[in-house]
Amino acid sequence: MVSAAAAPPARRRRARGWWRAAILLAVLAAVIFLWSRGGGLFGRQYEYEEDLVLALDGSASLTINASVAALVALRGLDLDPTAPVDRARVGAAYASCPGVTVERVPRPWTRGGRQFVQIRLAVEDVRRASECAPLGWSRYELTAENGEAVFRQTVGESAFRPGTLQSVGWRGGEIVAFRVHFPARILDHNSRTLEGDVPADIRRGNILAWEQYLTDRLDGRPVRIVVRMENRSILFLTLWLFAAAFTAAILTLAGVIWWAMRRGRPDEENRDVPPAR
């Protein structure tokens, strides 16, 4: 038989259990809501994304994250969105491109019932990347103007042909993105938020993204990217500042040592005086 004194703690435990269940349900509802809106707990989720890391000499690394359906519809790759992903075949589509090296095609994943894949590329000169058929919808420029470096990219028509792709579960809110990591401090740019004509924030100092709805990208509405930046890389400036700080620290330490040694010396005038008897 349960005593009267034991009843309140039991009720408190049951109440805590109900609160935990309610919190869990709230978190689950938030996750489902974000997923249904095409977002994520750690940022937007894209149906097709190009992530370009640019150097001032024109070399770059390019990572593509995309659904197989988007690769077929947007870039015309000969793949079957309903079949298991053939990573060798995906890599082969980029391997024959001049000046482009396929570094890796990691294990694919599934989201929203669609298969996604990543392609990591090393590009010798981004200004020649349009010679690669899967990247040929873009024209890249990197020039020096008035003591500044100017990057331009124009994304043109997609490879989409109506009737060439069966239903893959797209709902109309999917997003395509072109993200660029710039090597120098950005002075001016034309990136705007997807929700309105508002300048986009520069992320972590030198990263910008241009976003477009998948429906607009399928229709071939152009994306124009223009960025002006300093002609000295952030890495160069960082190394220079590190070297300057290191030199200043060494000089300060040397000064402290000299001061300590100087203070510990006996005065010259008292050095030869014999001790008093």
C-alpha positions as CSV (number, residue, x, y, z in Angstrom):
1,M,0.0,0.0,0.0
2,V,1.3,3.4,-1.0
3,S,1.6,5.9,1.8
4,A,0.1,9.4,1.5
5,A,3.6,10.9,1.8
6,A,4.7,9.0,-1.3
7,A,1.9,10.3,-3.5
8,P,3.1,13.8,-4.2
9,P,6.5,12.7,-5.5
10,A,4.8,10.2,-7.8
11,R,2.6,13.0,-9.2
12,R,5.6,15.2,-9.8
13,R,7.3,12.5,-11.7
14,R,4.2,12.0,-13.9
15,A,4.0,15.7,-14.5
16,R,7.7,15.9,-15.5
17,G,7.0,13.0,-17.9
18,W,4.1,14.9,-19.5
19,W,6.3,18.0,-19.9
20,R,9.1,16.0,-21.5
21,A,6.6,14.5,-23.9
22,A,5.1,17.9,-24.8
23,I,8.6,19.4,-25.4
24,L,9.5,16.4,-27.6
25,L,6.3,16.8,-29.7
26,A,7.0,20.6,-30.1
27,V,10.5,19.9,-31.3
28,L,9.3,17.3,-33.7
29,A,6.6,19.6,-35.1
30,A,9.2,22.3,-35.6
31,V,11.5,19.9,-37.5
32,I,8.6,18.8,-39.7
33,F,7.6,22.4,-40.4
34,L,11.1,23.4,-41.4
35,W,11.4,20.3,-43.6
36,S,8.1,21.0,-45.3
37,R,9.2,24.6,-46.1
38,G,12.5,23.3,-47.7
39,G,14.6,24.7,-44.9
40,G,16.7,23.0,-42.2
41,L,17.9,23.4,-38.7
42,F,21.3,24.7,-39.9
43,G,20.2,26.8,-42.9
44,R,18.5,26.4,-46.2
45,Q,18.4,23.1,-48.1
46,Y,19.0,23.4,-51.8
47,E,17.9,21.2,-54.7
48,Y,21.0,22.3,-56.6
49,E,24.0,24.2,-55.2
50,E,27.4,25.2,-56.5
51,D,29.9,26.2,-53.9
52,L,32.9,27.9,-55.4
53,V,36.1,28.7,-53.5
54,L,38.0,31.2,-55.6
55,A,41.6,32.3,-55.6
56,L,42.9,35.6,-57.1
57,D,44.8,33.8,-59.8
58,G,41.6,32.2,-61.1
59,S,42.1,28.8,-59.7
60,A,39.2,27.4,-57.7
61,S,37.6,24.4,-56.0
62,L,34.0,23.7,-56.8
63,T,31.6,21.5,-54.8
64,I,28.3,20.7,-56.3
65,N,25.5,19.3,-54.1
66,A,22.4,18.4,-56.1
67,S,19.6,15.9,-56.4
68,V,20.1,13.5,-59.3
69,A,16.8,14.8,-60.7
70,A,18.3,18.4,-60.7
71,L,21.4,17.2,-62.5
72,V,19.3,15.6,-65.2
73,A,16.9,18.5,-65.6
74,L,19.3,21.4,-65.2
75,R,22.5,20.1,-66.7
76,G,21.3,17.3,-68.9
77,L,23.3,14.5,-67.3
78,D,22.4,11.0,-68.6
79,L,21.3,9.6,-65.2
80,D,18.2,7.8,-63.9
81,P,16.8,9.6,-60.8
82,T,15.0,6.4,-59.8
83,A,18.0,4.0,-60.0
84,P,20.7,3.7,-57.4
85,V,23.3,6.4,-57.9
86,D,26.3,5.3,-60.0
87,R,29.0,7.5,-58.5
88,A,31.5,6.5,-61.2
89,R,29.1,7.6,-63.9
90,V,28.5,10.9,-62.2
91,G,32.2,11.6,-61.9
92,A,32.8,10.6,-65.5
93,A,30.5,13.4,-66.7
94,Y,33.0,16.0,-65.3
95,A,36.2,14.0,-65.7
96,S,36.7,14.7,-69.4
97,C,36.5,18.5,-68.9
98,P,39.7,20.4,-69.7
99,G,41.4,21.9,-66.7
100,V,38.9,20.2,-64.3
101,T,39.9,17.3,-61.9
102,V,37.3,15.2,-60.2
103,E,38.6,14.9,-56.6
104,R,35.8,12.9,-55.1
105,V,32.2,11.8,-55.4
106,P,31.2,10.8,-51.8
107,R,28.4,8.5,-50.8
108,P,25.0,9.8,-51.9
109,W,22.1,10.5,-49.5
110,T,18.3,10.7,-49.7
111,R,16.1,13.7,-48.9
112,G,12.4,14.2,-49.6
113,G,12.3,10.9,-51.4
114,R,15.0,12.0,-53.9
115,Q,18.6,10.9,-54.2
116,F,21.3,13.6,-53.7
117,V,25.0,13.4,-54.7
118,Q,28.1,15.6,-54.1
119,I,30.8,16.2,-56.7
120,R,34.1,17.9,-55.7
121,L,36.1,19.5,-58.4
122,A,39.5,21.2,-58.7
123,V,39.5,23.9,-61.4
124,E,42.8,25.2,-62.9
125,D,41.2,28.4,-64.2
126,V,37.6,29.3,-63.5
127,R,37.6,31.5,-66.6
128,R,37.7,28.4,-68.7
129,A,35.2,26.4,-66.7
130,S,32.5,27.1,-69.3
131,E,34.4,24.7,-71.6
132,C,33.1,21.9,-69.4
133,A,29.6,20.9,-70.6
134,P,28.1,20.3,-67.1
135,L,29.3,23.8,-66.1
136,G,28.7,25.4,-69.5
137,W,25.7,27.4,-68.4
138,S,28.0,29.8,-66.7
139,R,30.4,32.4,-68.0
140,Y,33.1,33.5,-65.6
141,E,35.3,36.6,-65.6
142,L,38.1,37.7,-63.2
143,T,39.7,41.0,-64.1
144,A,41.7,43.8,-62.6
145,E,39.9,47.2,-62.7
146,N,41.1,50.4,-61.1
147,G,43.3,48.6,-58.6
148,E,40.5,46.2,-57.6
149,A,39.7,42.6,-58.6
150,V,36.3,42.1,-60.2
151,F,34.5,38.8,-60.5
152,R,31.6,38.2,-62.8
153,Q,29.5,35.1,-63.4
154,T,26.5,34.9,-65.6
155,V,24.3,31.7,-65.3
156,G,22.3,31.3,-68.5
157,E,19.7,28.7,-69.7
158,S,19.3,25.3,-68.1
159,A,19.2,22.1,-70.1
160,F,15.6,21.4,-69.2
161,R,13.3,20.1,-71.9
162,P,9.6,19.7,-71.0
163,G,8.5,16.1,-70.9
164,T,12.0,14.7,-70.5
165,L,11.7,14.1,-66.8
166,Q,8.9,12.2,-65.0
167,S,7.5,13.5,-61.6
168,V,10.2,13.5,-58.9
169,G,8.3,15.0,-56.1
170,W,9.1,18.7,-56.6
171,R,6.6,21.0,-54.9
172,G,7.6,24.4,-56.4
173,G,9.4,25.8,-53.4
174,E,12.8,24.2,-54.1
175,I,15.8,26.6,-54.3
176,V,19.0,26.7,-56.4
177,A,22.0,28.5,-55.1
178,F,25.4,29.7,-56.3
179,R,27.7,30.4,-53.3
180,V,31.2,32.0,-53.7
181,H,34.0,32.2,-51.2
182,F,36.0,35.2,-52.2
183,P,39.7,35.4,-51.5
184,A,39.8,39.1,-50.6
185,R,37.8,41.7,-48.7
186,I,34.6,42.4,-50.6
187,L,34.0,46.1,-51.5
188,D,30.7,45.9,-53.4
189,H,28.3,43.1,-54.6
190,N,24.9,42.6,-56.2
191,S,23.7,39.7,-54.1
192,R,20.1,40.1,-52.9
193,T,17.9,38.1,-50.6
194,L,15.4,35.7,-52.2
195,E,12.5,37.1,-50.3
196,G,13.0,40.7,-51.5
197,D,15.3,43.2,-53.1
198,V,17.5,43.6,-50.0
199,P,21.3,43.3,-50.1
200,A,22.4,39.9,-48.8
201,D,24.7,39.7,-45.8
202,I,28.3,38.8,-46.3
203,R,28.9,35.6,-44.3
204,R,32.0,35.1,-42.3
205,G,33.6,38.1,-44.0
206,N,33.9,36.9,-47.6
207,I,31.1,34.5,-48.5
208,L,28.1,35.5,-50.6
209,A,25.2,33.5,-52.1
210,W,22.9,34.1,-55.1
211,E,19.6,32.1,-54.8
212,Q,16.8,31.4,-57.2
213,Y,13.7,29.3,-57.2
214,L,14.1,26.0,-59.1
215,T,11.1,26.9,-61.3
216,D,12.9,30.1,-62.4
217,R,16.1,28.2,-63.0
218,L,14.3,25.5,-65.1
219,D,12.9,28.4,-67.2
220,G,16.5,29.7,-67.7
221,R,16.1,33.1,-66.0
222,P,19.6,34.4,-65.8
223,V,21.6,34.9,-62.6
224,R,24.1,37.7,-62.8
225,I,26.9,37.9,-60.2
226,V,29.2,40.9,-59.9
227,V,31.6,41.4,-57.0
228,R,34.4,44.0,-56.5
229,M,37.1,43.1,-54.0
230,E,40.6,44.1,-52.9
231,N,43.4,42.8,-55.1
232,R,45.2,41.3,-52.1
233,S,44.1,38.1,-50.6
234,I,42.8,37.8,-47.0
235,L,45.4,35.0,-46.4
236,F,48.2,37.4,-47.4
237,L,47.0,40.1,-45.1
238,T,46.5,37.6,-42.3
239,L,50.1,36.3,-42.7
240,W,51.4,39.8,-42.8
241,L,49.6,40.8,-39.6
242,F,50.7,37.5,-37.9
243,A,54.4,38.3,-38.9
244,A,54.1,41.9,-37.6
245,A,52.6,40.7,-34.3
246,F,55.2,38.0,-33.9
247,T,58.0,40.5,-34.6
248,A,56.5,43.0,-32.1
249,A,56.3,40.2,-29.5
250,I,60.0,39.3,-30.0
251,L,61.1,42.9,-29.7
252,T,59.1,43.4,-26.6
253,L,60.5,40.2,-25.0
254,A,64.0,41.3,-25.9
255,G,63.4,44.7,-24.4
256,V,62.2,43.1,-21.1
257,I,65.2,40.8,-20.9
258,W,67.6,43.8,-21.6
259,W,65.8,45.9,-18.9
260,A,66.0,43.0,-16.4
261,M,69.7,42.4,-17.0
262,R,70.5,46.1,-16.9
263,R,68.6,46.6,-13.6
264,G,70.5,43.7,-12.0
265,R,74.0,45.1,-12.7
266,P,75.9,47.0,-10.0
267,D,76.6,50.6,-10.7
268,E,79.9,51.2,-12.4
269,E,81.0,53.8,-9.8
270,N,80.4,51.3,-6.9
271,R,81.9,48.3,-8.6
272,D,85.6,49.0,-7.5
273,V,85.0,50.5,-4.0
274,P,86.5,48.1,-1.4
275,P,84.1,47.1,1.4
276,A,84.2,49.0,4.7
277,R,86.2,47.4,7.5
